[in-house]
C-alpha cells in the first residue's frame, strides 16, 4: 500500500511537471491520458444523470398524468350521460317509457371506476390534490344517490298517475250508470205525465178540462220530478267534468280550490236532487226503487271522487301525483347541485394535472439545459487540456488525432441524445392527441389568422371533417357568406384586442346548427408570454338538451291553451278563426301600417289564449319588419305554419267542442223562470237565440287573466274586476274584441305602477283594473279603466310634435295616443313600444261605425271607452243583454 501511494505521488508529480511544460514525453502522454479519462468519465456520468432525470419525468407523465386526464374525461362523460338519462326519465309519461331507463349500470360503474382510478393515480402528487381526488368518490356517491332518488320519484308518480286514470275510468262508468238510472226514472215519469195529458185532452173533447188533471200536470209531483231528473243528469255530467278537471290540476292550490269550492257544491246539488226525487216518487214503487238504486250508487261514487281521507279517491291520488312531481323536481335540482360539485372537482384536478405536466416539462427542459451547459463546460476544459498537451507534445500528433476521434464520438453521442429527446417529445404529443380523442367535446386551437392548428379532438373532425387551411368562420358557416363575414369581424376584434377578450367573445354567436345537430360554442384565450397566441374553440353537442327544453315548454303551453279552451269553448273557437283571419290579412296585400297592426294583434291574442310560441314568432316578425322595412312572403307563411303546428297539438280538444253551445246557470235560471211564468213565445225565443252569441263576460274574463299574467311577469300586482252585465255579442264584433287586448296590455305596461312606486305615491300596492260592458241608450260601451299613473300629457305632446301631429290642446294630445307609430316607450318590448296597439283598437272601432275615447288624470288613472252604435251593429239593447 505504501509503495502504491508513493507511486501515485510520483505519477502526479510527473504530470504536474508536464502541465508546467517540463518532464519527459511519457509524462506528457500520461497527462494527456489523464485528461481524456477525466473527460470521458464526466460525460458518461452526465449522460447517466440526464437519462435518469428524463426517464423519471416520463414515467410520471405516463403513469400519473395521462391516466388522470383519462379518468377526469370519463367522469365528465359519465356526468353528461347521466344528465341525458335524467332528462329522459323526467320527460317520460308512463311506466312503459320508464322501463328501459331503469338500468343505471351504464352510468354508475364507469363513474365509480373513474373516481377510483383518479384517486389511485393522484395519491402522491400533493396533499391537496390527493385529498380532492379522494373526495371525488364521495361526491360521485352523492350524485348517484340523487339520480336513484329521481328514478324512484318519477316511478312513483307514474304508478300514482296510472292508479288515478284507472279509478277515473271506473268512476266515469259509474257516472254513466247514474245518468242511465236518472233517464230510466224520467221514462217512467214521462209515461205517467203522458197519461195525465191524455186525460186532459179527453176532458177537452167532452167540453171542459178537468181542473185536477191540469193542476197535476202543471204543479204535480210528476212535473217536478221530470225537471229534477233533467237537472240531475246535467249535474252528473258536471261531476264527471270536475273529475277530468282534477286530472288536469298541476298544483296543490288548484286541487284545494276544486275540493273546497266546486266538489262540495256539486255534491250538495246532487244530494238535493236525489232527495227531491225520492220525495216526489214515494207513492210510485217502481220509480222509488230506481231512485233508491240511484241514491245508493251516488253514495258509493261520491267518496271515490272527493273524499280526501280515502287513499284511492281522485282528489287524494291527484294530490300524491302533484307531490311526487314536486319531489322529482327537487331531486333533479339536487342532482344538478351534486353534478356541479363533481364538475368543480374535475376542473380542479384537471388544472392540478396540467400544472403537474407543466412542472414535468419544465424539469425536462431544465435537465436538458443543464446537461448541455455542463457538457459544453467539460468539453471546453477538455479541449483546453488537449490544447495545452498539444503545445507540450508537438511530437505527439498521433495522440492528438486519437483525442480528436474520441471527441467526435462524444459529439455523436450528444446528437443521439438530442434525437432521443425529440422522439420522447413526439411520443408526448401523441399521448396528448389520444387524450383529446377521448373527449366528447369538439376541441380545436385556432391561430390568430383564423386557420386551425394540428391539435384537434376526434369529435371536431367527425362534425367538421378535415378543414385544411380553411378559416374557422368558413368551417362553422359553410355556404353562408353573411354569417361567416359577421363571425370573421368578431374574431378580428378578438385578435386586435381593442376591447377585452370576454367582451369580444360575447359578440359572437353562442350556438350554430350543423345538419340536425345544435352545437354550443365556447372560446378560451391561449396566452404565450402574457400575449394572446391562439384561441381554443370548445364545441359541445346540445341537441338533446335543447330538445328536452322545447318539449317541456310545449307541454306547459298546451296546458295553458287547453285551460283557456275549457273555460270558453265557443269563444276560443272564434278567437282561433280571428287569428286565422289576421294571418291571412298579414299575408295579403296592404301597407306597412296594416301589417304592423295585424302582427301586433296576433301577438296579443295568442298571448291571451296561451300560444306563447306563436306570440314570440309574431314578435320576432315585428322586429324584422321594424329592422328591414318589409317581410318576405316565406316569413309571413312561417307564422301560419307555426299556428297550424300549435293547433295540431290540441286538435282533439277543439273537435270535442265543435257544435256545442255553453249555457251558464244564470241563463238557464232565466229561461226556467220565463217558462214557469209562461211568458210570450217571442221573448223566450229571443233569450234562447242569444245563447248562440258569445258572452261578453267570457271575453273580459279572458283578458283579465292575461292582465294578471302580464302583471306577474313585470313584477306588478293587479286586481281585475269584470262586469259583463249579461251582454252577449255576435261574430261581427270579433275583430273589435280581439283588438281589446291592446288596451289591456297598455294598461298594465303604461298604467299600473310597481308596488314600490304605488306605495311611494300613497296608493295601495295592488293596482285595480276594471273591464266592463254595458248598453247605454243606443250604444254598446266597453270600458277599460285602471288606477295607475295615467297619461303623461307633456311626454305625449313632445312625441306628437316630433311626428307632426296636432298637439295644441289636451284633447289633441289625448287623440294623438291613437296615432300610428306614437309610443312613449324609449325601447321596444314584447308587450309594447311600437305605437300600433291603440291605433289597431281605433281602427276596429271605426270599422263598426264607432269611436274610442280616453279620459286620464295624471297619477290617478286612465279610462278607455269604446262606443259602438247598436244601429250599425244591426242589434237592439234587448238582443244584446236579454231580458232580466
LINSULUR-V674978 format. One record per backbone hydrogen bond with DSSP energy under -1.0 kcal/mol. NH is the residue of the N-H (numbers start at 1). CO is the residue of the C=O. E is the energy in kcal/mol with one decimal. If there is no record, write none. Layout:
BEGIN
nh->{NH | NH}
co->{CO | CO}
e->{E | E}
END
This chain:
BEGIN
nh->{5 | 6 | 7 | 8 | 9 | 10 | 11 | 12 | 13 | 14 | 15 | 16 | 17 | 18 | 19 | 20 | 22 | 28 | 29 | 30 | 31 | 32 | 33 | 34 | 35 | 36 | 37 | 38 | 39 | 40 | 41 | 42 | 43 | 44 | 45 | 46 | 47 | 48 | 49 | 50 | 51 | 52 | 53 | 54 | 55 | 56 | 57 | 58 | 59 | 60 | 61 | 62 | 63 | 64 | 65 | 66 | 68 | 69 | 70 | 71 | 72 | 73 | 74 | 75 | 76 | 77 | 78 | 79 | 80 | 81 | 82 | 83 | 84 | 85 | 86 | 87 | 88 | 89 | 90 | 91 | 92 | 98 | 99 | 101 | 102 | 107 | 108 | 109 | 111 | 112 | 113 | 114 | 115 | 116 | 117 | 118 | 119 | 120 | 121 | 122 | 125 | 130 | 131 | 132 | 133 | 134 | 135 | 136 | 139 | 140 | 141 | 142 | 143 | 144 | 145 | 146 | 147 | 148 | 149 | 150 | 151 | 152 | 153 | 154 | 155 | 156 | 157 | 158 | 159 | 160 | 161 | 162 | 163 | 164 | 165 | 166 | 167 | 168 | 169 | 170 | 171 | 172 | 173 | 174 | 175 | 176 | 177 | 178 | 179 | 180 | 181 | 182 | 183 | 184 | 185 | 186 | 187 | 188 | 189 | 190 | 191 | 192 | 193 | 194 | 195 | 196 | 197 | 198 | 199 | 200 | 201 | 202 | 203 | 204 | 205 | 206 | 207 | 208 | 214 | 215 | 216 | 217 | 218 | 219 | 220 | 224 | 225 | 226 | 227 | 228 | 229 | 230 | 231 | 232 | 233 | 234 | 235 | 236 | 237 | 238 | 239 | 240 | 241 | 242 | 243 | 244 | 245 | 246 | 247 | 248 | 255 | 256 | 257 | 258 | 259 | 260 | 261 | 263 | 265 | 266 | 267 | 268 | 269 | 270 | 271 | 272 | 273 | 274 | 275 | 276 | 277 | 278 | 279 | 280 | 281 | 284 | 288 | 289 | 290 | 291 | 292 | 293 | 294 | 295 | 296 | 297 | 298 | 299 | 300 | 301 | 302 | 305 | 306 | 307 | 310 | 313 | 314 | 315 | 317 | 318 | 319 | 320 | 321 | 322 | 323 | 324 | 325 | 326 | 327 | 328 | 329 | 330 | 331 | 332 | 333 | 334 | 335 | 336 | 337 | 338 | 339 | 340 | 341 | 342 | 343 | 344 | 345 | 346 | 347 | 348 | 349 | 350 | 351 | 352 | 353 | 354 | 355 | 356 | 357 | 358 | 359 | 360 | 361 | 362 | 363 | 364 | 365 | 366 | 367 | 368 | 369 | 370 | 371 | 372 | 373 | 374 | 375 | 376 | 377 | 378 | 379 | 380 | 381 | 382 | 383 | 384 | 385 | 386 | 387 | 388 | 389 | 390 | 391 | 392 | 393 | 400 | 401 | 402 | 403 | 404 | 405 | 406 | 407 | 408 | 409 | 410 | 411 | 412 | 413 | 414 | 415 | 416 | 417 | 418 | 419 | 420 | 421 | 422 | 423 | 424 | 425 | 426 | 427 | 428 | 429 | 430 | 431 | 432 | 433 | 434 | 435 | 436 | 437 | 438 | 439 | 442 | 444 | 445 | 446 | 447 | 450 | 453 | 457 | 461 | 462 | 463 | 464 | 465 | 470 | 472 | 475 | 476 | 477 | 480 | 484 | 485 | 486 | 487 | 488 | 489 | 490 | 491 | 492 | 493 | 494 | 495 | 496 | 497 | 504 | 505 | 507 | 508 | 512 | 514 | 517 | 519 | 520 | 521 | 522 | 524 | 526 | 528 | 531 | 533 | 534 | 535 | 536 | 537 | 538 | 539 | 540 | 542 | 546 | 547 | 548 | 549 | 550 | 551 | 552 | 553 | 554 | 555 | 556 | 557 | 558 | 559 | 560 | 561 | 562 | 563 | 564 | 565 | 566 | 567 | 568 | 572 | 573 | 574 | 575 | 576 | 577 | 578 | 579 | 580 | 581 | 582 | 583 | 584 | 585 | 586 | 587 | 588 | 595 | 596 | 597 | 598 | 599 | 600 | 601 | 602 | 603 | 604 | 605 | 606 | 607 | 608 | 609 | 610 | 611 | 612 | 615 | 616 | 617 | 618 | 619 | 620 | 621 | 622 | 623 | 624 | 625 | 626 | 627 | 628 | 629 | 636 | 637 | 638 | 640 | 641 | 642 | 643 | 644 | 645 | 646 | 647 | 648 | 649 | 651 | 654 | 655 | 656 | 660 | 668 | 669 | 670 | 671 | 672 | 673 | 674 | 675 | 676 | 677 | 679 | 684 | 685 | 686 | 687 | 688 | 689 | 690 | 691 | 692 | 693 | 694 | 696 | 699 | 700 | 701 | 702 | 703 | 704 | 705 | 706 | 707 | 708 | 709 | 710 | 711 | 712 | 713 | 714 | 715 | 716 | 719 | 721 | 723 | 727 | 728 | 729 | 733 | 734 | 737 | 738 | 739 | 741 | 742 | 744 | 745 | 746 | 747 | 748 | 749 | 750 | 751 | 752 | 758 | 759 | 760 | 761 | 762 | 763 | 767 | 769 | 770 | 771 | 772 | 773 | 774 | 776 | 779 | 780 | 781 | 782 | 783 | 784 | 785 | 786 | 787 | 789 | 793 | 796 | 797 | 798 | 799 | 800 | 801 | 802 | 803 | 805 | 813 | 814 | 815 | 816 | 818 | 819 | 821 | 822 | 829 | 840 | 841 | 842 | 843 | 844 | 845 | 846 | 847 | 849 | 850 | 851 | 853 | 855 | 857 | 859 | 860 | 861 | 862 | 863 | 864 | 865 | 866 | 867 | 868 | 870 | 873 | 875 | 880 | 881 | 882}
co->{1 | 2 | 3 | 4 | 5 | 6 | 7 | 8 | 9 | 10 | 11 | 12 | 13 | 14 | 15 | 16 | 17 | 24 | 25 | 26 | 27 | 28 | 29 | 30 | 31 | 32 | 33 | 34 | 35 | 36 | 37 | 38 | 39 | 40 | 41 | 42 | 43 | 44 | 45 | 46 | 47 | 48 | 49 | 50 | 51 | 52 | 53 | 54 | 55 | 56 | 57 | 58 | 59 | 60 | 60 | 61 | 64 | 65 | 66 | 67 | 68 | 69 | 70 | 71 | 72 | 73 | 74 | 75 | 76 | 77 | 78 | 79 | 80 | 81 | 82 | 83 | 84 | 85 | 86 | 87 | 89 | 94 | 95 | 98 | 99 | 104 | 104 | 105 | 107 | 108 | 109 | 110 | 111 | 112 | 113 | 114 | 115 | 116 | 117 | 118 | 122 | 126 | 127 | 128 | 129 | 130 | 131 | 132 | 135 | 136 | 137 | 138 | 139 | 140 | 141 | 142 | 143 | 144 | 145 | 146 | 147 | 148 | 149 | 150 | 151 | 152 | 153 | 154 | 155 | 156 | 157 | 158 | 159 | 160 | 161 | 162 | 163 | 164 | 165 | 166 | 167 | 168 | 169 | 170 | 171 | 172 | 173 | 174 | 175 | 176 | 177 | 178 | 179 | 180 | 181 | 182 | 183 | 184 | 185 | 186 | 187 | 188 | 189 | 190 | 191 | 192 | 193 | 194 | 195 | 196 | 197 | 198 | 199 | 200 | 201 | 202 | 204 | 203 | 210 | 211 | 212 | 213 | 214 | 215 | 216 | 220 | 221 | 222 | 223 | 224 | 225 | 226 | 227 | 228 | 229 | 230 | 231 | 232 | 233 | 234 | 235 | 236 | 237 | 238 | 239 | 240 | 241 | 242 | 243 | 244 | 251 | 252 | 253 | 254 | 255 | 256 | 257 | 258 | 261 | 262 | 263 | 264 | 265 | 266 | 267 | 268 | 269 | 270 | 271 | 272 | 273 | 274 | 275 | 276 | 277 | 281 | 284 | 285 | 286 | 287 | 288 | 289 | 290 | 291 | 292 | 293 | 294 | 295 | 296 | 297 | 298 | 302 | 302 | 303 | 307 | 310 | 304 | 305 | 313 | 314 | 315 | 316 | 317 | 318 | 319 | 320 | 321 | 322 | 323 | 324 | 325 | 326 | 327 | 328 | 329 | 330 | 331 | 332 | 333 | 334 | 335 | 336 | 337 | 338 | 339 | 340 | 341 | 342 | 343 | 344 | 345 | 346 | 347 | 348 | 349 | 350 | 351 | 352 | 353 | 354 | 355 | 356 | 357 | 358 | 359 | 360 | 361 | 362 | 363 | 364 | 365 | 366 | 367 | 368 | 369 | 370 | 371 | 372 | 373 | 374 | 375 | 376 | 377 | 378 | 379 | 380 | 381 | 382 | 383 | 384 | 385 | 386 | 387 | 388 | 389 | 396 | 397 | 398 | 399 | 400 | 401 | 402 | 403 | 404 | 405 | 406 | 407 | 408 | 409 | 410 | 411 | 412 | 413 | 414 | 415 | 416 | 417 | 418 | 419 | 420 | 421 | 422 | 423 | 424 | 425 | 426 | 427 | 428 | 429 | 430 | 431 | 432 | 433 | 434 | 436 | 539 | 537 | 455 | 535 | 451 | 447 | 445 | 443 | 457 | 458 | 459 | 460 | 461 | 467 | 450 | 471 | 472 | 473 | 477 | 480 | 481 | 482 | 483 | 484 | 485 | 486 | 487 | 488 | 489 | 490 | 491 | 492 | 493 | 500 | 501 | 504 | 505 | 519 | 517 | 514 | 512 | 540 | 510 | 538 | 536 | 534 | 531 | 528 | 526 | 526 | 446 | 524 | 444 | 522 | 442 | 520 | 518 | 542 | 543 | 544 | 545 | 546 | 547 | 548 | 549 | 550 | 551 | 552 | 553 | 554 | 555 | 556 | 557 | 558 | 559 | 560 | 561 | 562 | 563 | 564 | 568 | 569 | 570 | 571 | 572 | 573 | 574 | 575 | 576 | 577 | 578 | 579 | 580 | 581 | 582 | 583 | 584 | 591 | 592 | 593 | 594 | 595 | 596 | 597 | 598 | 599 | 600 | 601 | 602 | 603 | 604 | 605 | 606 | 606 | 610 | 611 | 612 | 613 | 614 | 615 | 616 | 617 | 618 | 619 | 620 | 621 | 622 | 623 | 624 | 625 | 632 | 633 | 634 | 636 | 637 | 638 | 639 | 640 | 641 | 642 | 643 | 644 | 645 | 648 | 650 | 651 | 652 | 657 | 664 | 665 | 666 | 667 | 668 | 669 | 670 | 671 | 672 | 673 | 674 | 680 | 681 | 682 | 683 | 684 | 685 | 686 | 688 | 689 | 690 | 729 | 727 | 695 | 696 | 697 | 698 | 699 | 700 | 701 | 702 | 703 | 704 | 705 | 706 | 707 | 708 | 709 | 710 | 712 | 711 | 767 | 769 | 771 | 724 | 880 | 694 | 730 | 731 | 733 | 734 | 735 | 738 | 739 | 740 | 741 | 742 | 743 | 744 | 745 | 746 | 746 | 747 | 754 | 755 | 756 | 757 | 759 | 758 | 717 | 719 | 785 | 721 | 783 | 723 | 781 | 779 | 776 | 868 | 774 | 866 | 772 | 864 | 770 | 862 | 768 | 751 | 791 | 792 | 793 | 794 | 795 | 796 | 797 | 798 | 799 | 800 | 809 | 810 | 811 | 812 | 815 | 816 | 835 | 819 | 832 | 836 | 837 | 838 | 839 | 840 | 841 | 842 | 843 | 846 | 845 | 867 | 865 | 863 | 861 | 789 | 857 | 857 | 786 | 855 | 784 | 853 | 782 | 851 | 780 | 778 | 869 | 870 | 876 | 877 | 878}
e->{-2.3 | -2.2 | -2.4 | -2.4 | -2.2 | -2.1 | -2.5 | -2.7 | -2.3 | -2.4 | -2.4 | -2.2 | -1.9 | -2.2 | -2.3 | -1.7 | -3.2 | -2.0 | -2.4 | -2.6 | -2.6 | -2.6 | -2.8 | -2.8 | -2.5 | -2.4 | -2.6 | -2.5 | -2.3 | -2.4 | -2.7 | -2.4 | -2.3 | -2.6 | -2.5 | -2.2 | -2.7 | -2.3 | -2.4 | -2.6 | -2.5 | -2.4 | -2.5 | -2.7 | -2.4 | -2.3 | -2.1 | -2.4 | -2.5 | -2.0 | -2.0 | -2.7 | -3.2 | -1.9 | -1.7 | -2.6 | -2.3 | -2.7 | -2.5 | -2.8 | -2.7 | -2.3 | -2.4 | -2.3 | -2.5 | -2.7 | -2.9 | -2.4 | -2.3 | -2.5 | -2.7 | -2.6 | -2.3 | -2.4 | -2.8 | -2.6 | -1.9 | -2.8 | -2.8 | -1.4 | -1.1 | -1.3 | -1.8 | -1.5 | -1.7 | -1.3 | -3.1 | -1.7 | -1.5 | -2.8 | -2.7 | -2.4 | -2.0 | -2.4 | -2.6 | -2.4 | -2.2 | -2.2 | -2.6 | -1.9 | -1.0 | -2.9 | -2.5 | -2.4 | -2.8 | -2.1 | -1.9 | -1.2 | -2.2 | -2.2 | -1.8 | -2.0 | -2.4 | -2.8 | -2.4 | -2.1 | -2.2 | -2.6 | -2.6 | -2.3 | -1.9 | -2.3 | -2.8 | -2.4 | -2.3 | -2.7 | -2.2 | -2.4 | -2.5 | -2.6 | -2.6 | -2.6 | -2.3 | -2.6 | -2.7 | -2.4 | -2.6 | -2.8 | -2.2 | -2.2 | -2.6 | -2.4 | -1.8 | -2.0 | -2.8 | -2.3 | -1.9 | -2.2 | -2.4 | -2.5 | -2.6 | -2.6 | -2.4 | -2.4 | -2.5 | -2.5 | -2.4 | -2.1 | -2.4 | -2.9 | -1.9 | -1.8 | -2.8 | -2.8 | -2.0 | -2.0 | -2.5 | -2.7 | -2.1 | -2.1 | -2.5 | -2.5 | -2.2 | -2.1 | -1.8 | -1.2 | -1.2 | -1.1 | -2.3 | -2.7 | -2.0 | -2.4 | -2.2 | -3.1 | -1.2 | -1.8 | -2.9 | -2.4 | -2.0 | -2.3 | -2.6 | -2.0 | -2.4 | -2.8 | -2.3 | -1.8 | -2.4 | -2.5 | -2.3 | -2.2 | -2.3 | -2.3 | -2.3 | -2.1 | -1.8 | -1.9 | -2.1 | -2.5 | -1.7 | -1.0 | -1.8 | -3.0 | -2.4 | -2.0 | -3.1 | -2.6 | -2.0 | -2.7 | -1.3 | -2.3 | -2.5 | -2.7 | -2.3 | -2.3 | -2.7 | -2.6 | -2.2 | -2.6 | -2.5 | -2.4 | -2.5 | -2.6 | -2.2 | -2.6 | -2.1 | -2.0 | -3.0 | -2.5 | -1.9 | -2.3 | -2.4 | -2.2 | -2.4 | -2.7 | -2.6 | -2.5 | -2.3 | -2.5 | -1.5 | -2.3 | -2.6 | -1.2 | -2.5 | -1.9 | -1.2 | -1.7 | -2.0 | -1.8 | -2.9 | -2.7 | -2.2 | -2.1 | -2.3 | -2.6 | -2.6 | -2.7 | -2.1 | -2.2 | -2.5 | -2.5 | -2.0 | -2.5 | -2.8 | -2.4 | -2.1 | -2.3 | -2.5 | -2.2 | -2.3 | -2.5 | -2.6 | -2.0 | -2.0 | -2.4 | -2.7 | -2.4 | -2.5 | -2.9 | -2.7 | -2.7 | -2.9 | -2.7 | -2.4 | -2.4 | -3.0 | -2.5 | -2.6 | -2.4 | -3.0 | -2.9 | -2.6 | -2.2 | -2.8 | -2.7 | -2.6 | -2.6 | -2.7 | -2.9 | -2.7 | -2.8 | -2.7 | -2.9 | -2.9 | -2.4 | -2.6 | -3.2 | -2.7 | -2.5 | -2.7 | -3.0 | -2.9 | -2.7 | -2.8 | -2.9 | -3.0 | -2.6 | -2.8 | -2.9 | -2.9 | -2.8 | -2.9 | -3.1 | -2.6 | -2.1 | -2.2 | -1.8 | -2.4 | -2.1 | -2.2 | -2.4 | -2.3 | -2.1 | -2.2 | -2.4 | -2.2 | -2.3 | -2.3 | -2.4 | -2.2 | -2.2 | -2.4 | -2.5 | -2.3 | -2.4 | -2.4 | -2.4 | -2.2 | -2.2 | -2.3 | -2.1 | -2.1 | -2.3 | -2.1 | -2.3 | -2.3 | -2.2 | -2.2 | -2.4 | -2.0 | -2.0 | -2.1 | -2.2 | -2.5 | -1.1 | -1.4 | -3.6 | -1.6 | -1.4 | -3.0 | -3.0 | -2.1 | -3.0 | -2.5 | -1.5 | -2.4 | -2.0 | -2.6 | -2.4 | -1.7 | -2.4 | -1.5 | -2.3 | -1.8 | -1.5 | -2.4 | -2.6 | -2.4 | -2.4 | -2.4 | -2.1 | -2.1 | -2.6 | -2.4 | -1.6 | -1.5 | -2.1 | -2.6 | -1.2 | -2.5 | -2.4 | -1.2 | -1.1 | -2.5 | -2.2 | -1.9 | -3.0 | -3.1 | -3.3 | -1.5 | -2.3 | -2.5 | -3.0 | -1.1 | -3.1 | -1.8 | -2.5 | -3.1 | -3.2 | -3.2 | -2.4 | -2.3 | -2.4 | -2.4 | -2.4 | -2.4 | -2.1 | -2.6 | -2.4 | -2.3 | -2.4 | -2.5 | -2.0 | -2.1 | -2.4 | -2.5 | -2.1 | -2.0 | -2.6 | -2.8 | -2.2 | -2.1 | -2.4 | -2.7 | -1.6 | -1.5 | -2.4 | -2.5 | -2.5 | -2.2 | -2.2 | -2.2 | -2.3 | -2.4 | -2.3 | -2.2 | -2.3 | -2.5 | -2.4 | -2.3 | -2.4 | -1.9 | -1.3 | -1.8 | -2.5 | -2.5 | -2.5 | -2.6 | -2.6 | -2.6 | -2.6 | -2.5 | -2.2 | -2.7 | -2.6 | -1.9 | -1.9 | -2.2 | -1.2 | -2.1 | -1.9 | -2.2 | -2.6 | -2.1 | -2.4 | -2.2 | -2.3 | -2.1 | -2.1 | -2.3 | -2.4 | -2.9 | -2.7 | -2.1 | -3.3 | -2.1 | -1.6 | -2.4 | -1.6 | -1.1 | -2.2 | -2.4 | -2.1 | -2.5 | -2.2 | -1.9 | -2.5 | -2.1 | -1.0 | -1.1 | -2.1 | -2.5 | -1.8 | -1.5 | -2.1 | -2.7 | -2.4 | -2.4 | -2.6 | -2.5 | -2.3 | -2.5 | -2.5 | -2.1 | -2.4 | -1.9 | -2.8 | -2.5 | -1.9 | -2.4 | -2.8 | -1.5 | -1.3 | -1.6 | -1.8 | -2.3 | -3.5 | -1.4 | -2.5 | -2.8 | -2.2 | -2.0 | -2.4 | -2.5 | -1.9 | -2.2 | -2.1 | -2.2 | -2.4 | -2.3 | -2.2 | -2.2 | -2.0 | -1.2 | -3.7 | -3.1 | -3.0 | -2.2 | -2.2 | -2.7 | -2.6 | -1.6 | -1.7 | -3.0 | -2.5 | -1.7 | -1.0 | -1.5 | -1.8 | -2.6 | -2.3 | -2.0 | -1.8 | -2.7 | -3.0 | -1.1 | -2.5 | -2.5 | -2.4 | -2.4 | -1.5 | -1.4 | -3.2 | -2.6 | -2.5 | -3.1 | -3.1 | -2.0 | -2.1 | -2.1 | -2.1 | -1.7 | -3.2 | -3.0 | -2.4 | -2.6 | -2.2 | -2.5 | -2.6 | -1.5 | -2.4 | -1.4 | -2.4 | -2.6 | -2.1 | -1.9 | -2.6 | -2.5 | -1.9 | -1.6 | -3.1 | -2.0 | -2.6 | -2.2 | -1.6 | -1.4 | -1.9 | -2.2 | -1.3 | -2.7 | -1.9 | -1.8 | -2.4 | -2.4 | -2.1 | -2.1 | -2.6 | -2.0 | -1.8 | -2.9 | -2.2 | -3.1 | -2.6 | -2.5 | -3.7 | -2.5 | -1.9 | -1.3 | -3.3 | -2.6 | -2.8 | -2.8 | -2.8 | -2.8 | -2.5 | -1.1 | -2.2 | -2.0 | -2.7 | -2.8}
END
